[in-house]
Amino acid sequence: MAAFSNEMIRQAAKKHPHLIFIQADAHQIEFREKFDVIILSDLVNDLWDVQHVLNSIRQFSHPGTRLVMNFFNNLWRFPLSLVRRMGLGAELLEQNWFAPQDVFNLLKLSGFEIVLHRPCALFPLQVPFFSSLANRYLVNFPPFSWFALTNLLVARLAPSREKTPSPELLTVSVIIPARNEAGHIEDIVKRVPKLGDETELVFVEGHSTDNTYESIQKTIESAPERKCRLFRQSGTGKGDAVRLVFAQSEGRLLIILDADMTVPPEDLPRFVEPIVSGKGEFINGVRLVYPMENQSMRFFNILGNKFFSLAFSWLLGQPLKDTLCGTKVLWKRDYQRIADNRSYFGNFDPFGDFDLLFGAAKLNLKIVEMPIRYRSRTYGSTNIDRWRHGLLLIKMVLFAAKRIKFI
């Protein structure tokens, strides 16, 4: 960044001797290494050439790098100028004043794409009760969010259209939670296509009242050409089952496929392509785009899904049309980071969908939605209680709002 205070650098270096401090002009800074996180704190408004700096940053960024920046809202230009003229504020250098769309465009021109945009600080003065109301709650809702003093952005390198071959083999683990799904097991083993260089099917059975476990055993024995493994769940809930086998899976890429076959196994290559090509880092299935087969989702379930999609899009700062589609894809390395940070939201999600989505958003992973045709069940009935589980989901949304929006 540009140098403003030699004394600040000196004190910081003394206080944190294990860190390296470099004082330089942001327009001229050069590095030979690449970084996981690059922060432009209160810098964008002061740069002579923002695009030049962003182009330079590309050179020491990799696909997993997160660029974090904040900048003042153009709407505050006149109020802040008036305050300084009244002698109530510090004199500042001539600044750039951006609308959010201006910065979005500069990032796009420099080869970045937005992962998260969040308005901050609606009322910058200290007034009991009102400051907290404005800056913690109102700033998160339009039209108040349009007038926020600052904007926080997280961006990543836009994926290249040219695929770069990975030096590592693409090993894929398809995780299949199964409870009372005996009638679907044989079809799953037959129909899951080969994905990547090696594909393993990892079944986890949880307290079935039919012969699901025995059916999985028998099917695995009859298909020695397929790499399959079977686990029996000791806890309860799909989330617990998924976490159990995620930890045991051997693949670099993890895919969840519900055993009810409402998402056809033949659709799985659609989910693999965007994450391997870098278009996304967390691929989430969407059942609410194409027409559904008759009775594949009941009316109140559709309403609930639409409500939660709106709530999640607002919560996570990324468009999310379907939160409860069971088919999700992510890299195992990213899942491990989600697991390491699970205590931030708590471990009370019985479904596993919210746990993964909250975790992915917390890590600022790029979430991409994959529309699929949702099919009707051909065996058994759903394990979801729409009213009891719906109330639980609302509690989880409120809890997440406190942790994500109202901090």
C-alpha positions in Angstrom: 0.0 0.0 0.0 1.0 3.6 -0.2 3.2 4.8 2.7 1.4 7.1 5.2 3.2 6.6 8.4 6.8 5.3 9.0 6.1 5.2 12.7 3.1 2.9 12.2 5.3 0.4 10.3 8.0 0.6 12.9 5.7 -0.1 15.8 3.9 -2.9 13.9 7.2 -4.6 13.1 8.3 -4.3 16.8 5.0 -5.7 18.0 4.8 -8.6 15.5 8.4 -9.6 14.8 7.3 -12.9 13.1 5.6 -10.9 10.3 7.2 -9.2 7.3 6.4 -5.5 6.7 7.1 -3.9 3.4 6.5 -0.2 2.8 5.9 0.6 -0.9 3.6 2.4 -3.3 0.8 0.1 -4.3 1.3 1.0 -8.0 4.8 -0.3 -8.0 4.8 -3.2 -5.5 6.1 -6.6 -6.8 6.2 -10.1 -5.3 7.6 -13.4 -6.6 5.2 -15.5 -4.5 1.4 -15.9 -4.5 -0.8 -15.2 -1.5 -4.0 -16.8 -0.1 -5.5 -13.5 1.0 -4.8 -9.9 -0.2 -6.4 -7.0 1.6 -6.8 -3.5 0.2 -7.9 -1.8 3.4 -9.1 1.8 2.9 -7.0 2.0 -0.2 -9.3 1.9 -3.3 -10.5 5.5 -2.7 -6.9 6.8 -2.6 -5.4 5.0 -5.6 -4.4 7.0 -8.7 -5.1 4.0 -11.0 -7.3 1.3 -9.5 -7.2 -0.9 -12.6 -3.4 -0.9 -12.8 -3.2 -2.1 -9.1 -5.8 -4.8 -9.7 -4.0 -6.0 -12.8 -0.8 -6.2 -10.8 -2.5 -8.1 -8.0 -3.4 -10.9 -10.5 0.3 -11.7 -10.8 0.6 -12.8 -7.2 -2.9 -14.4 -6.9 -3.8 -18.1 -7.5 -7.3 -19.5 -8.1 -7.9 -19.9 -4.3 -6.8 -16.3 -3.5 -9.4 -14.0 -1.9 -9.1 -10.3 -2.6 -10.8 -8.3 0.2 -11.4 -4.6 -0.2 -13.5 -1.8 1.3 -14.4 1.6 -0.2 -16.5 4.6 0.6 -20.0 5.0 -1.0 -20.3 7.9 -3.5 -23.5 9.0 -1.9 -21.5 10.1 1.2 -19.2 12.4 -0.8 -21.2 15.6 -0.1 -22.0 14.9 3.6 -18.4 14.1 4.4 -17.2 17.2 2.5 -19.6 19.3 4.4 -18.4 17.9 7.7 -14.7 18.7 6.8 -15.6 22.3 5.8 -17.2 22.7 9.2 -13.8 21.8 10.8 -15.3 18.6 12.3 -13.3 16.0 10.3 -9.7 15.4 9.2 -8.5 16.8 5.9 -8.1 14.0 3.3 -6.3 13.7 0.0 -8.3 14.1 -3.1 -10.2 10.8 -3.3 -12.0 8.6 -5.8 -15.7 8.2 -5.1 -17.2 5.0 -6.4 -20.6 3.6 -6.7 -20.5 -0.2 -6.0 -21.1 -0.9 -9.7 -18.0 1.1 -10.6 -15.8 -1.2 -8.5 -17.6 -4.3 -9.8 -16.7 -3.2 -13.3 -13.1 -2.5 -12.5 -12.7 -5.9 -10.9 -14.3 -7.5 -14.0 -12.0 -5.6 -16.3 -9.0 -6.8 -14.3 -10.1 -10.5 -14.4 -11.8 -10.8 -11.0 -15.3 -11.9 -10.1 -17.3 -11.0 -7.0 -17.9 -13.6 -4.3 -19.4 -11.4 -1.6 -20.7 -7.8 -1.4 -21.8 -6.4 1.9 -22.7 -2.8 2.8 -21.4 -1.6 6.2 -21.8 1.4 8.6 -25.0 3.1 7.9 -24.6 5.7 10.7 -21.0 6.5 11.6 -21.7 8.5 14.7 -22.0 7.2 18.3 -25.6 7.6 19.4 -26.9 5.2 22.1 -29.3 2.6 20.7 -29.7 4.2 17.3 -26.1 3.5 16.1 -26.5 -0.1 17.0 -29.9 -0.4 15.4 -28.6 1.3 12.2 -25.2 -0.4 11.8 -26.2 -3.9 13.0 -29.7 -4.4 11.6 -31.0 -1.7 9.2 -27.9 -1.6 7.1 -28.7 -5.2 6.0 -32.0 -4.3 4.4 -32.9 -2.3 1.3 -33.3 0.6 0.9 -31.2 1.4 4.0 -28.3 -0.7 2.6 -28.1 1.6 -0.4 -26.9 4.5 1.9 -24.2 2.6 3.8 -21.0 4.6 4.2 -18.7 1.7 3.2 -18.9 -1.4 1.1 -17.0 -4.6 1.7 -16.1 -6.8 -1.2 -14.6 -10.2 -1.5 -13.4 -11.3 -5.0 -11.5 -14.1 -6.6 -9.8 -14.6 -10.0 -12.3 -15.3 -12.7 -11.8 -18.8 -14.1 -9.9 -19.1 -17.3 -11.8 -20.5 -20.3 -8.8 -22.6 -21.1 -8.6 -25.7 -18.9 -5.3 -26.3 -17.2 -4.6 -30.0 -16.6 -4.1 -30.9 -13.0 -1.0 -32.9 -12.1 -3.1 -34.9 -9.7 -5.5 -37.7 -10.5 -9.2 -36.7 -10.2 -10.5 -39.1 -7.6 -14.2 -38.8 -6.8 -16.2 -40.1 -3.8 -19.9 -40.3 -4.3 -21.5 -40.2 -0.8 -24.9 -41.9 -0.6 -26.9 -41.6 2.6 -29.5 -44.3 2.7 -32.4 -44.9 5.1 -35.3 -47.1 4.1 -34.1 -47.1 0.5 -33.6 -50.8 -0.2 -35.5 -50.6 -3.5 -33.1 -48.1 -5.0 -29.6 -49.6 -4.2 -29.2 -51.8 -7.2 -30.1 -49.0 -9.6 -27.7 -46.6 -7.9 -24.7 -49.0 -8.3 -25.6 -49.6 -12.0 -26.3 -46.0 -13.0 -23.7 -43.9 -11.3 -21.3 -43.1 -14.2 -17.5 -43.0 -14.0 -16.4 -39.6 -12.8 -12.8 -38.5 -13.2 -10.0 -41.0 -13.0 -11.4 -43.1 -10.2 -14.9 -43.2 -8.6 -15.8 -44.8 -5.3 -19.4 -45.2 -4.1 -19.6 -44.7 -0.3 -22.9 -45.8 1.3 -23.9 -44.9 4.8 -27.0 -46.6 6.2 -28.8 -45.1 9.1 -31.4 -47.0 11.3 -33.5 -48.4 8.4 -36.7 -50.3 9.2 -36.4 -52.2 5.9 -33.5 -54.3 4.6 -31.4 -51.4 3.2 -28.2 -52.4 4.9 -28.5 -56.0 3.7 -29.4 -54.8 0.2 -26.3 -52.6 0.0 -24.1 -55.5 1.1 -25.6 -57.9 -1.5 -25.4 -55.3 -4.3 -21.7 -54.5 -3.5 -20.9 -58.3 -3.5 -22.6 -58.7 -6.9 -20.6 -55.7 -8.5 -16.9 -56.4 -7.8 -16.0 -54.2 -10.7 -17.1 -51.1 -8.8 -15.2 -49.6 -5.9 -17.9 -49.5 -3.1 -17.8 -49.1 0.6 -20.4 -49.4 3.3 -20.7 -47.7 6.7 -23.4 -48.0 9.3 -24.4 -44.8 11.1 -24.3 -44.7 14.9 -25.8 -41.2 15.3 -29.0 -39.8 13.8 -29.8 -37.5 10.9 -28.5 -37.1 7.3 -26.0 -34.5 8.4 -24.4 -36.9 10.9 -24.3 -39.6 8.2 -22.6 -37.3 5.7 -20.0 -36.1 8.1 -19.2 -39.7 9.1 -18.3 -40.7 5.5 -16.8 -37.4 4.4 -14.1 -38.1 6.9 -13.6 -41.6 5.6 -13.8 -40.9 1.9 -10.7 -41.2 -0.2 -11.6 -38.9 -3.2 -10.3 -35.4 -3.8 -13.8 -34.5 -4.9 -16.9 -35.2 -2.7 -20.4 -35.6 -4.1 -23.6 -36.1 -2.1 -26.2 -38.2 -4.0 -29.5 -38.9 -2.1 -30.5 -42.6 -2.3 -34.1 -41.7 -3.2 -33.1 -41.3 -6.9 -35.0 -38.0 -7.2 -31.8 -36.6 -8.8 -30.8 -39.1 -11.5 -27.2 -40.4 -11.1 -26.7 -39.7 -14.8 -26.8 -35.9 -14.0 -23.6 -36.1 -11.8 -21.2 -35.2 -14.6 -23.0 -31.9 -14.9 -21.9 -31.1 -11.3 -18.3 -32.2 -11.8 -17.5 -30.0 -14.8 -18.0 -26.6 -13.3 -16.0 -27.3 -10.2 -13.1 -29.0 -12.1 -13.1 -26.1 -14.6 -13.0 -23.5 -11.7 -16.4 -21.9 -12.5 -17.4 -22.7 -8.9 -16.0 -24.0 -5.7 -19.2 -25.3 -4.2 -21.8 -26.7 -6.6 -25.4 -26.8 -5.3 -28.3 -28.6 -7.1 -31.5 -26.7 -7.9 -34.8 -28.4 -8.3 -37.0 -25.3 -8.8 -36.1 -24.4 -12.4 -37.4 -27.2 -14.6 -41.0 -28.6 -14.2 -41.1 -31.4 -11.7 -42.6 -34.8 -12.2 -46.1 -35.2 -10.7 -46.1 -35.1 -6.9 -42.3 -35.2 -6.7 -42.5 -32.2 -4.4 -45.6 -31.2 -2.4 -47.0 -27.7 -2.6 -46.1 -26.6 0.9 -42.6 -28.0 0.4 -42.2 -25.8 -2.7 -43.3 -22.7 -0.7 -40.9 -23.6 2.1 -38.0 -24.0 -0.4 -38.7 -20.7 -2.0 -38.8 -19.0 1.4 -35.5 -20.5 2.5 -33.9 -19.6 -0.9 -34.8 -15.9 -0.4 -33.5 -16.1 3.2 -30.3 -17.7 2.2 -29.6 -15.5 -0.7 -29.9 -12.5 1.7 -27.9 -14.3 4.4 -25.0 -15.5 2.3 -24.7 -12.6 -0.1 -24.8 -15.0 -3.1 -27.9 -16.0 -5.1 -29.2 -19.4 -3.9 -32.5 -20.7 -5.3 -32.7 -24.1 -3.6 -31.2 -24.7 -0.2 -32.4 -28.3 0.4 -31.5 -30.1 -2.7 -29.4 -33.0 -1.5 -26.9 -33.0 -4.4 -23.9 -31.0 -3.5 -20.3 -31.1 -4.7 -17.1 -29.7 -3.1 -13.4 -30.4 -2.8 -12.4 -32.4 0.2 -9.7 -29.8 1.1 -12.5 -27.2 1.4 -14.7 -29.6 3.4 -11.9 -30.0 5.8 -11.8 -26.2 6.3 -15.5 -26.2 6.8 -15.2 -28.9 9.4 -12.4 -27.0 11.2 -14.6 -23.9 11.4 -17.9 -25.8 12.3 -17.9 -24.5 15.9 -18.6 -21.0 14.6 -22.2 -22.0 13.7 -22.6 -25.0 15.9 -23.3 -28.6 15.2 -27.1 -28.7 15.2 -28.0 -29.2 11.6 -29.6 -32.7 11.2 -29.8 -32.4 7.4 -26.2 -31.3 6.6 -27.3 -28.9 3.8 -27.1 -25.8 6.0 -23.9 -26.9 7.7 -22.2 -27.0 4.3 -23.8 -23.9 2.8 -23.0 -21.8 6.0 -19.5 -23.1 6.0 -18.9 -22.5 2.3 -20.2 -18.9 2.7 -18.0 -18.3 5.8 -15.0 -19.3 3.7 -16.1 -17.1 0.8 -16.3 -20.0 -1.6 -17.9 -19.3 -4.9 -21.3 -21.1 -4.9 -22.6 -22.1 -8.3 -26.1 -23.5 -8.8 -26.8 -26.5 -11.1 -30.4 -26.8 -12.3 -31.6 -30.4 -12.5 -35.0 -32.1 -13.3 -36.4 -33.4 -10.0 -38.0 -36.9 -10.3 -40.7 -38.7 -8.4 -39.8 -41.5 -6.0 -40.3 -45.0 -7.2 -39.8 -46.6 -3.7 -40.5 -45.6 -0.1 -41.4 -42.2 1.3 -39.6 -39.1 2.3 -37.8 -39.0 5.6 -38.6 -35.2 6.0 -41.3 -34.0 8.3 -42.3 -30.7 6.6 -43.7 -28.9 9.7 -41.4 -30.2 12.5 -38.3 -29.9 10.3 -39.5 -26.6 8.9 -39.6 -25.0 12.3 -36.1 -26.3 13.0 -34.9 -24.7 9.7 -36.4 -21.4 10.7 -34.5 -21.5 14.0 -31.3 -22.3 12.1 -31.8 -19.3 9.7 -32.3 -17.0 12.7 -29.2 -18.3 14.4 -27.2 -17.9 11.2 -28.5 -14.3 10.7 -27.1 -13.5 14.1 -23.7 -14.9 13.2 -23.5 -13.6 9.6 -25.5 -10.4 9.3 -26.1 -9.0 12.8 -22.6 -9.2 14.2 
